[in-house]
Amino acid sequence: MIIMIICSVFIFLKIMIGTSDKIFINYYKDILQSLNYDLDINTYKRFIENPTKASLEYNSLFEYLNSYSTTLDIKNIYISTINEETNTEFLLIHGSDKSASIGDTISSNLGNNAFKLKEVKCARVNNNNPNYSFYSPILNDFGNPIGLIAFKIPVSTLSNLNSLKFIDNILLIILSTILFIILYIYISTIMLWNIFKPIYIIKNQVISLSNKILSINRNISFPTYEFNKIQQLLTKSIDIIKKFILNLIIYLEYVKFSIAKTKVKSIEITHKIKSTISNITSVSKSTEDINSKVYILKNDIKHFSDNILEIKDEIKETLSSNVLATNMCQNNNNLLNIFLMEISTLIKKFKVEQIECKKLKFLSDKINKILSNILNITNETKLLSLNASIVAISAGEHGKSFGVIAKEIGELSQNIIKSTSYIQKTLIKISDTINALNQESIEIFESFKIHSENSKAFISNLSEMYTSIKNITNFLKNISYSTDKISNKNNLLIESITSLSSNSSYNLNSVKQIENLITKINDNTLTFKNSFDSLSDNINQIKSELNKFKL
């Protein structure tokens, strides 16, 4: 029976340790995949092109690994690569030891398997420091492996993580053992009762028989021969009963010894239960502290997640505003281009008008010269008319008609002089107006040129602004995508923390239930101890009565 109990305990421990190890191995696999997912692949590509410690990429990747090493308390985290010709693994960056050299050889077949199969690998390595090695391949855009990211977890770490679960299962084993002991004691008690019952019956019958014989001997007298026969039979019966009683005393001594051993074991179990209760109490307090800290962490992460959602909404509003601004810039750019085309058309028209103004001025100057010639001719005609009038007067009657003609010619000359003078003044005004128009057209032309250049500069600025807004929009889209990823990770983290909190609460309740059960078992153990004491006293009493029993 004891061998069966030991085998059951051994099998249970193997199942429990194997199951708990698988849980934490999957947990560390998830951490490794997250570490690989968040790795900046472009930085890693630049680093492997020039793998030196002086590069910025080395420092960036080291800080990335070191942050995980510090946060998760993983002391042996690194990035390595595989030489496909020799199938040798070489160290590139060690996340917790900056003094580690680039190119150090790592003896592990697990890294080669992860590199070739392009999947996460985990195995237990039994060397001087037994550990669990985890490898994940770093893949490029085409899905080909270009490196490995790995870490090693000591076996003792998993043992520490399993401690609470181990305690629970040890308590379960203790409970099972105590139940087996109780069952054993119960069966032993029934067996003792089955033994003692016929003894008591025999004792009572022998005493009754003895009393009857004595009473008969007092009242009845037998013949000597018959009396001797009866005495011989009684003597034989008494010898047989004495032998039976001696064997019974030996058996009772053995039973008493077994009960004493059981009593000692029950005392040891009681002490162990008391120490287990104190350990469970401390674990319970630690679990309560962990639950409170997990609750605070959960609230902080929720607050952080809410802030991220607010930032995401603001980014969306900014993106919509940027889209409107981009459209406005595009529309303004189109309007300015149309405006520049119209200005170019006006400049061409002004150039044509300048040419026409120059032509008008040239014609005006020509007309002015012609008028000057006409004025000179008119003045000479006027002089001729005066001379003709003088000649007509001197001719007397014969020159009257000639004098009339001379007078008409003089008046005509005077009218021509007046008209010519008026035309000259008008031409001067026209010429001044043409000059003023020409000057204004030149000024307008220069102004249009300045506006055109300013418009071109403004269009250039608008184009730059449009490009900047597009870049900002793309940047904000990337930020929005990153905030989505962070938000999703925060949700997963909150779910994990909620699950951890619920599991911790469940474990705390389980620990309290186990504590109550152990307290009850302790009470039952004390009860059994008292029962053992009472049973021992009964055995001693039976021994004394058997020793006193005589006919």
C-alpha positions as CSV (number, residue, x, y, z in Angstrom):
1,M,0.0,0.0,0.0
2,I,2.9,2.4,0.9
3,I,4.6,1.6,-2.4
4,M,1.3,2.4,-4.3
5,I,1.2,5.8,-2.4
6,I,4.8,6.6,-3.3
7,C,4.3,5.7,-6.9
8,S,1.1,7.8,-7.1
9,V,2.9,10.8,-5.6
10,F,5.9,10.4,-8.0
11,I,3.5,10.2,-11.1
12,F,1.6,13.2,-9.8
13,L,4.7,15.2,-9.3
14,K,6.0,14.4,-12.8
15,I,2.6,15.4,-14.4
16,M,2.5,18.6,-12.3
17,I,6.0,19.7,-13.0
18,G,5.7,18.9,-16.8
19,T,2.4,20.8,-17.1
20,S,3.6,23.9,-15.3
21,D,6.9,24.0,-17.3
22,K,4.8,23.9,-20.6
23,I,2.8,26.9,-19.4
24,F,5.8,29.0,-18.7
25,I,7.6,27.9,-21.8
26,N,4.6,29.1,-23.9
27,Y,4.8,32.4,-21.9
28,Y,8.4,32.9,-22.8
29,K,7.8,32.0,-26.4
30,D,5.2,34.8,-26.6
31,I,7.7,37.2,-25.1
32,L,10.3,36.1,-27.8
33,Q,7.9,36.6,-30.6
34,S,7.0,40.1,-29.3
35,L,10.7,40.9,-29.0
36,N,11.2,39.8,-32.6
37,Y,8.1,41.7,-33.9
38,D,9.1,45.0,-32.3
39,L,12.7,44.8,-33.6
40,D,13.6,47.6,-36.1
41,I,14.5,45.4,-39.1
42,N,16.0,48.3,-41.1
43,T,18.4,49.2,-38.2
44,Y,19.4,45.5,-38.1
45,K,20.0,45.4,-41.9
46,R,22.3,48.5,-41.6
47,F,24.1,47.0,-38.7
48,I,24.9,43.7,-40.4
49,E,26.3,45.6,-43.4
50,N,28.9,47.1,-41.0
51,P,28.9,45.1,-37.7
52,T,31.0,47.2,-35.4
53,K,30.4,48.4,-31.8
54,A,31.2,52.0,-32.9
55,S,28.1,52.2,-35.1
56,L,24.9,53.9,-34.1
57,E,22.9,50.8,-35.1
58,Y,24.8,48.7,-32.6
59,N,24.0,51.1,-29.7
60,S,20.4,51.3,-30.8
61,L,20.0,47.5,-30.9
62,F,21.9,47.1,-27.6
63,E,19.6,49.6,-25.9
64,Y,16.6,47.7,-27.3
65,L,17.7,44.3,-26.0
66,N,18.9,45.8,-22.7
67,S,15.5,47.4,-22.0
68,Y,13.9,43.9,-22.4
69,S,16.6,42.3,-20.3
70,T,16.1,44.9,-17.5
71,T,12.3,44.8,-17.6
72,L,11.8,41.1,-17.8
73,D,15.0,40.2,-15.7
74,I,16.4,38.1,-18.5
75,K,20.2,38.1,-18.1
76,N,21.1,36.2,-21.2
77,I,19.5,37.8,-24.3
78,Y,21.3,38.3,-27.6
79,I,21.2,38.6,-31.4
80,S,23.2,36.1,-33.5
81,T,23.6,34.9,-37.0
82,I,24.4,31.6,-38.8
83,N,27.2,31.0,-41.2
84,E,25.4,28.8,-43.7
85,E,28.6,27.2,-45.1
86,T,29.9,25.9,-41.8
87,N,26.5,25.9,-39.9
88,T,28.2,27.9,-37.1
89,E,26.4,30.4,-34.9
90,F,28.1,33.7,-34.2
91,L,27.2,36.3,-31.6
92,L,26.4,39.8,-32.9
93,I,24.9,41.7,-29.9
94,H,24.6,40.7,-26.2
95,G,21.7,42.6,-24.6
96,S,23.1,42.5,-21.0
97,D,26.9,42.3,-21.6
98,K,28.3,45.1,-23.8
99,S,31.8,43.7,-23.4
100,A,30.9,40.6,-25.3
101,S,32.8,40.5,-28.6
102,I,31.1,40.4,-32.0
103,G,31.8,37.1,-33.7
104,D,32.1,34.9,-30.6
105,T,31.1,31.3,-31.5
106,I,27.9,29.9,-29.8
107,S,27.7,26.1,-29.6
108,S,24.1,25.3,-30.2
109,N,22.2,23.1,-32.7
110,L,18.9,24.7,-31.7
111,G,19.8,28.0,-33.4
112,N,20.6,26.1,-36.7
113,N,17.2,24.4,-36.6
114,A,15.3,27.7,-35.9
115,F,17.3,29.4,-38.8
116,K,16.6,26.7,-41.3
117,L,13.0,25.9,-40.4
118,K,12.1,29.6,-40.0
119,E,10.2,29.0,-36.8
120,V,10.5,29.5,-33.0
121,K,12.4,26.8,-31.2
122,C,12.8,25.9,-27.6
123,A,14.6,23.1,-25.8
124,R,16.2,22.3,-22.4
125,V,20.0,22.4,-22.4
126,N,21.7,20.3,-19.7
127,N,25.2,21.6,-19.2
128,N,27.0,23.2,-16.3
129,N,24.1,25.6,-16.0
130,P,20.9,23.9,-17.0
131,N,18.6,26.2,-18.9
132,Y,15.8,26.6,-21.5
133,S,17.0,28.1,-24.8
134,F,14.6,30.0,-26.9
135,Y,15.3,31.0,-30.6
136,S,13.3,33.0,-33.1
137,P,14.5,33.7,-36.7
138,I,14.8,37.3,-38.0
139,L,13.2,37.4,-41.5
140,N,13.6,40.0,-44.2
141,D,10.9,41.3,-46.5
142,F,11.1,38.2,-48.7
143,G,10.7,35.8,-45.7
144,N,14.3,34.7,-45.7
145,P,16.2,34.4,-42.4
146,I,19.0,37.0,-41.8
147,G,19.6,36.4,-38.1
148,L,18.4,35.0,-34.8
149,I,17.1,36.6,-31.6
150,A,17.4,34.4,-28.6
151,F,17.5,34.2,-24.8
152,K,18.2,31.6,-22.2
153,I,16.1,31.1,-19.0
154,P,17.7,29.1,-16.1
155,V,15.8,26.1,-15.0
156,S,15.8,27.5,-11.5
157,T,13.8,30.5,-12.7
158,L,11.0,28.2,-13.9
159,S,11.2,26.4,-10.6
160,N,10.7,29.7,-8.8
161,L,7.8,30.6,-11.0
162,N,6.3,27.2,-10.3
163,S,6.8,27.6,-6.5
164,L,3.2,28.7,-5.8
165,K,1.7,26.0,-8.0
166,F,4.2,23.5,-6.5
167,I,3.1,24.4,-3.0
168,D,-0.6,23.9,-3.9
169,N,0.2,20.5,-5.3
170,I,2.4,19.5,-2.4
171,L,-0.5,20.4,-0.1
172,L,-2.7,18.2,-2.3
173,I,-0.2,15.4,-1.9
174,I,-0.2,15.9,1.9
175,L,-3.9,15.8,1.9
176,S,-3.9,12.6,-0.1
177,T,-1.3,11.1,2.2
178,I,-3.3,12.0,5.3
179,L,-6.4,10.5,3.8
180,F,-4.5,7.3,3.1
181,I,-3.3,7.3,6.7
182,I,-6.8,7.8,8.0
183,L,-8.0,5.0,5.8
184,Y,-5.2,2.8,7.1
185,I,-6.0,3.7,10.7
186,Y,-9.7,3.0,10.1
187,I,-9.0,-0.4,8.6
188,S,-6.6,-1.2,11.5
189,T,-9.2,-0.2,14.1
190,I,-11.8,-2.5,12.4
191,M,-9.3,-5.3,12.4
192,L,-8.4,-4.7,16.1
193,W,-12.0,-4.7,17.0
194,N,-12.5,-8.0,15.1
195,I,-9.6,-9.4,17.1
196,F,-10.6,-8.0,20.5
197,K,-14.3,-9.0,20.1
198,P,-13.7,-12.8,20.3
199,I,-11.1,-12.3,23.1
200,Y,-13.7,-10.5,25.2
201,I,-16.2,-13.2,24.4
202,I,-13.7,-16.0,25.3
203,K,-12.7,-14.2,28.5
204,N,-16.3,-13.8,29.6
205,Q,-17.1,-17.4,28.8
206,V,-14.0,-18.7,30.6
207,I,-14.9,-16.5,33.7
208,S,-18.5,-17.7,33.6
209,L,-17.3,-21.3,33.2
210,S,-14.9,-21.0,36.0
211,N,-17.5,-19.5,38.3
212,K,-19.9,-22.3,37.5
213,I,-17.2,-24.9,38.1
214,L,-16.3,-23.4,41.4
215,S,-19.9,-23.2,42.5
216,I,-20.5,-26.8,41.5
217,N,-17.3,-27.8,43.4
218,R,-18.7,-26.2,46.5
219,N,-22.1,-27.9,46.4
220,I,-21.4,-31.2,44.7
221,S,-18.8,-33.8,45.5
222,F,-17.5,-36.0,42.6
223,P,-15.7,-39.2,42.9
224,T,-12.0,-39.0,42.9
225,Y,-11.6,-40.5,39.5
226,E,-14.1,-38.2,37.8
227,F,-12.8,-35.2,39.6
228,N,-9.3,-35.9,38.4
229,K,-10.5,-36.2,34.8
230,I,-12.3,-32.9,35.0
231,Q,-9.3,-31.3,36.6
232,Q,-7.1,-32.6,33.8
233,L,-9.4,-31.2,31.2
234,L,-9.6,-27.8,32.9
235,T,-5.8,-27.8,33.2
236,K,-5.4,-28.5,29.5
237,S,-8.0,-25.8,28.7
238,I,-6.3,-23.3,30.9
239,D,-2.9,-24.0,29.2
240,I,-4.4,-23.6,25.8
241,I,-6.0,-20.3,26.9
242,K,-2.7,-19.1,28.5
243,K,-0.8,-19.8,25.2
244,F,-3.5,-18.0,23.3
245,I,-3.4,-15.1,25.7
246,L,0.5,-14.9,25.5
247,N,0.2,-14.8,21.7
248,L,-2.5,-12.2,22.0
249,I,-0.3,-10.1,24.4
250,I,2.6,-10.3,21.8
251,Y,0.3,-9.2,19.1
252,L,-1.1,-6.4,21.2
253,E,2.5,-5.2,21.9
254,Y,3.1,-5.1,18.2
255,V,-0.2,-3.2,17.7
256,K,0.8,-0.8,20.4
257,F,4.2,-0.3,18.8
258,S,2.6,0.4,15.4
259,I,0.2,2.9,17.1
260,A,3.1,4.6,18.7
261,K,4.9,4.9,15.4
262,T,1.7,6.2,13.8
263,K,1.4,8.7,16.7
264,V,4.9,10.0,16.1
265,K,4.2,10.3,12.4
266,S,1.0,12.2,13.1
267,I,2.9,14.6,15.4
268,E,5.4,15.2,12.6
269,I,2.6,15.7,10.1
270,T,1.0,18.2,12.6
271,H,4.3,20.2,12.8
272,K,4.6,20.1,9.0
273,I,1.0,21.3,8.6
274,K,1.7,24.1,11.0
275,S,4.8,25.2,9.1
276,T,2.8,24.8,5.8
277,I,0.0,27.0,7.3
278,S,2.5,29.7,8.1
279,N,4.0,29.5,4.6
280,I,0.6,29.7,3.0
281,T,-0.2,32.7,5.2
282,S,2.9,34.5,4.0
283,V,2.1,33.4,0.4
284,S,-1.5,34.7,0.8
285,K,-0.2,38.1,2.0
286,S,2.3,38.3,-0.9
287,T,-0.5,37.3,-3.3
288,E,-2.7,40.1,-1.9
289,D,0.1,42.6,-2.3
290,I,0.7,41.4,-5.9
291,N,-3.1,41.7,-6.6
292,S,-3.1,45.3,-5.3
293,K,0.0,46.2,-7.4
294,V,-1.6,44.4,-10.5
295,Y,-4.8,46.4,-10.0
296,I,-2.8,49.7,-9.8
297,L,-0.8,48.7,-12.9
298,K,-4.0,47.8,-14.7
299,N,-5.5,51.2,-14.0
300,D,-2.3,52.9,-15.1
301,I,-2.4,51.0,-18.4
302,K,-6.1,51.8,-18.9
303,H,-5.3,55.5,-18.3
304,F,-2.4,55.3,-20.8
305,S,-4.7,53.5,-23.3
306,D,-7.3,56.2,-22.9
307,N,-4.6,58.9,-23.6
308,I,-3.5,57.0,-26.7
309,L,-7.1,56.9,-27.9
310,E,-7.4,60.6,-27.3
311,I,-4.2,61.2,-29.2
312,K,-5.5,58.9,-32.0
313,D,-8.7,61.0,-32.2
314,E,-6.7,64.2,-32.3
315,I,-4.5,62.8,-35.0
316,K,-7.6,61.8,-37.0
317,E,-8.9,65.4,-36.7
318,T,-5.5,66.8,-37.7
319,L,-5.4,64.4,-40.7
320,S,-8.9,65.6,-41.8
321,S,-7.7,69.3,-41.4
322,N,-4.5,68.4,-43.3
323,V,-6.6,67.0,-46.1
324,L,-8.6,70.2,-46.3
325,A,-5.5,72.3,-46.2
326,T,-3.9,70.1,-48.9
327,N,-7.0,70.6,-51.1
328,M,-7.0,74.4,-50.4
329,C,-3.3,74.5,-51.3
330,Q,-4.0,72.6,-54.5
331,N,-6.9,74.9,-55.4
332,N,-4.9,78.1,-54.6
333,N,-2.1,76.7,-56.7
334,N,-4.4,76.2,-59.6
335,L,-5.9,79.7,-59.2
336,L,-2.5,81.3,-59.0
337,N,-1.5,79.5,-62.2
338,I,-4.6,80.8,-63.9
339,F,-3.8,84.3,-62.5
340,L,-0.2,84.0,-63.8
341,M,-1.5,83.0,-67.3
342,E,-3.9,86.0,-67.3
343,I,-1.1,88.3,-66.2
344,S,1.1,86.9,-69.0
345,T,-1.7,87.7,-71.5
346,L,-2.1,91.2,-70.1
347,I,1.6,91.8,-70.3
348,K,1.5,90.8,-74.0
349,K,-1.4,93.1,-74.6
350,F,0.5,96.0,-72.8
351,K,3.5,95.3,-75.0
352,V,1.2,95.6,-78.1
353,E,-0.4,98.8,-76.8
354,Q,3.1,100.3,-76.1
355,I,4.0,99.6,-79.7
356,E,0.7,101.3,-80.9
357,C,1.4,104.3,-78.6
358,K,4.8,104.7,-80.1
359,K,3.2,104.5,-83.6
360,L,0.6,107.2,-82.6
361,K,3.4,109.4,-81.2
362,F,5.3,109.0,-84.4
363,L,2.2,109.9,-86.5
364,S,1.5,112.8,-84.2
365,D,5.0,114.1,-84.8
366,K,4.6,113.8,-88.5
367,I,1.3,115.6,-88.4
368,N,2.9,118.3,-86.3
369,K,5.6,118.8,-88.9
370,I,3.0,118.9,-91.7
371,L,1.1,121.5,-89.8
372,S,4.3,123.5,-89.3
373,N,4.8,123.4,-93.0
374,I,1.2,124.4,-93.6
375,L,1.6,127.3,-91.1
376,N,4.7,128.5,-92.9
377,I,2.9,128.3,-96.3
378,T,-0.1,130.1,-94.7
379,N,2.1,132.9,-93.3
380,E,3.7,133.3,-96.7
381,T,0.2,133.3,-98.4
382,K,-0.8,136.0,-95.9
383,L,2.2,138.1,-96.8
384,L,1.3,137.6,-100.5
385,S,-2.3,138.6,-99.8
386,L,-1.0,141.8,-98.1
387,N,1.3,142.5,-101.0
388,A,-1.6,141.8,-103.4
389,S,-3.9,144.2,-101.5
390,I,-1.2,146.9,-101.6
391,V,-0.8,146.4,-105.3
392,A,-4.6,146.4,-105.8
393,I,-4.8,149.7,-104.0
394,S,-2.1,151.2,-106.0
395,A,-3.9,149.9,-109.2
396,G,-7.0,151.8,-108.3
397,E,-10.3,150.8,-110.1
398,H,-8.6,148.1,-112.0
399,G,-7.3,146.4,-109.0
400,K,-10.6,146.3,-107.0
401,S,-11.4,142.7,-108.0
402,F,-7.9,141.6,-107.3
403,G,-8.0,143.4,-104.0
404,V,-11.2,141.4,-103.1
405,I,-9.4,138.2,-103.9
406,A,-6.4,139.3,-102.0
407,K,-8.6,140.0,-99.0
408,E,-10.3,136.6,-99.2
409,I,-7.0,134.9,-99.4
410,G,-5.8,136.9,-96.4
411,E,-8.9,135.9,-94.4
412,L,-8.4,132.3,-95.5
413,S,-4.8,132.4,-94.4
414,Q,-5.9,133.8,-91.1
415,N,-8.5,131.0,-90.6
416,I,-5.9,128.4,-91.6
417,I,-3.5,129.9,-89.1
418,K,-6.1,129.7,-86.3
419,S,-7.1,126.1,-87.3
420,T,-3.5,125.0,-87.6
421,S,-2.7,126.5,-84.2
422,Y,-5.7,124.7,-82.7
423,I,-4.7,121.4,-84.3
424,Q,-1.2,121.8,-83.0
425,K,-2.4,122.4,-79.5
426,T,-4.7,119.3,-79.8
427,L,-1.8,117.2,-81.1
428,I,0.4,118.4,-78.2
429,K,-2.4,117.3,-75.8
430,I,-2.7,114.0,-77.6
431,S,1.1,113.5,-77.6
432,D,1.2,114.3,-73.8
433,T,-1.7,111.8,-73.3
434,I,0.1,109.2,-75.3
435,N,3.3,109.8,-73.3
436,A,1.4,109.5,-70.1
437,L,-0.3,106.3,-71.2
438,N,3.0,104.9,-72.3
439,Q,4.6,105.8,-69.0
440,E,1.7,104.2,-67.1
441,S,1.8,101.1,-69.3
442,I,5.5,100.8,-68.5
443,E,4.8,101.2,-64.8
444,I,1.9,98.7,-65.0
445,F,4.1,96.3,-67.0
446,E,6.8,96.5,-64.3
447,S,4.2,96.0,-61.6
448,F,2.8,93.0,-63.4
449,K,6.3,91.6,-63.7
450,I,6.9,92.1,-59.9
451,H,3.5,90.5,-59.2
452,S,4.3,87.7,-61.5
453,E,7.6,87.0,-59.8
454,N,5.9,87.2,-56.4
455,S,3.2,84.9,-57.6
456,K,5.8,82.4,-58.8
457,A,7.5,82.6,-55.4
458,F,4.2,82.2,-53.7
459,I,3.3,79.2,-55.9
460,S,6.7,77.7,-55.0
461,N,6.0,78.3,-51.3
462,L,2.6,76.7,-51.8
463,S,4.1,73.7,-53.5
464,E,6.6,73.3,-50.6
465,M,3.8,73.8,-48.1
466,Y,1.7,71.2,-50.0
467,T,4.7,68.8,-49.9
468,S,5.2,69.5,-46.2
469,I,1.5,68.9,-45.4
470,K,1.6,65.6,-47.4
471,N,4.7,64.5,-45.4
472,I,3.1,65.5,-42.2
473,T,-0.1,63.7,-43.2
474,N,2.0,60.5,-44.0
475,F,3.8,60.9,-40.7
476,L,0.6,61.3,-38.8
477,K,-0.8,58.2,-40.6
478,N,2.3,56.3,-39.4
479,I,1.7,57.6,-35.9
480,S,-1.9,56.6,-36.1
481,Y,-0.9,53.1,-37.2
482,S,1.6,53.0,-34.4
483,T,-1.0,54.1,-31.9
484,D,-3.3,51.4,-33.2
485,K,-0.6,48.9,-32.6
486,I,0.2,50.3,-29.1
487,S,-3.5,50.4,-28.3
488,N,-3.9,46.7,-29.4
489,K,-0.9,45.7,-27.4
490,N,-2.3,47.6,-24.4
491,N,-5.6,45.8,-24.8
492,L,-3.8,42.5,-24.9
493,L,-1.7,43.6,-21.9
494,I,-4.8,44.6,-20.0
495,E,-6.5,41.3,-20.8
496,S,-3.3,39.5,-19.6
497,I,-3.2,41.5,-16.4
498,T,-7.0,40.9,-15.9
499,S,-6.4,37.2,-16.4
500,L,-3.4,37.3,-14.1
501,S,-5.5,39.2,-11.5
502,S,-8.4,36.7,-11.8
503,N,-5.9,33.8,-11.5
504,S,-4.2,35.5,-8.6
505,S,-7.6,36.0,-6.9
506,Y,-8.5,32.4,-7.7
507,N,-5.1,31.2,-6.3
508,L,-5.6,33.4,-3.2
509,N,-9.1,31.8,-2.7
510,S,-7.6,28.4,-3.3
511,V,-4.8,29.1,-0.8
512,K,-7.3,30.2,1.8
513,Q,-9.4,27.1,1.1
514,I,-6.4,25.0,1.5
515,E,-5.5,26.8,4.7
516,N,-9.0,26.0,6.0
517,L,-8.7,22.4,4.9
518,I,-5.3,22.1,6.5
519,T,-6.6,23.6,9.7
520,K,-9.4,21.0,9.7
521,I,-6.9,18.3,9.0
522,N,-4.8,19.5,11.9
523,D,-7.9,19.3,14.1
524,N,-8.7,15.8,12.8
525,T,-5.0,14.9,13.4
526,L,-5.3,16.0,17.0
527,T,-8.5,14.0,17.3
528,F,-6.8,10.9,15.9
529,K,-3.9,11.5,18.2
530,N,-6.3,11.5,21.1
531,S,-7.9,8.4,19.7
532,F,-4.5,6.8,19.5
533,D,-3.8,7.7,23.1
534,S,-7.2,6.3,24.1
535,L,-6.5,3.1,22.1
536,S,-3.1,2.7,23.7
537,D,-4.7,3.0,27.1
538,N,-7.3,0.4,26.2
539,I,-4.5,-2.0,25.0
540,N,-2.6,-1.5,28.3
541,Q,-5.8,-2.1,30.2
542,I,-6.4,-5.3,28.2
543,K,-2.8,-6.4,28.9
544,S,-3.2,-5.9,32.6
545,E,-6.5,-7.7,32.7
546,L,-5.0,-10.6,30.8
547,N,-2.0,-10.8,33.1
548,K,-4.3,-10.8,36.1
549,F,-6.6,-13.5,34.5
550,K,-6.1,-16.7,36.5
551,L,-8.4,-19.6,37.3
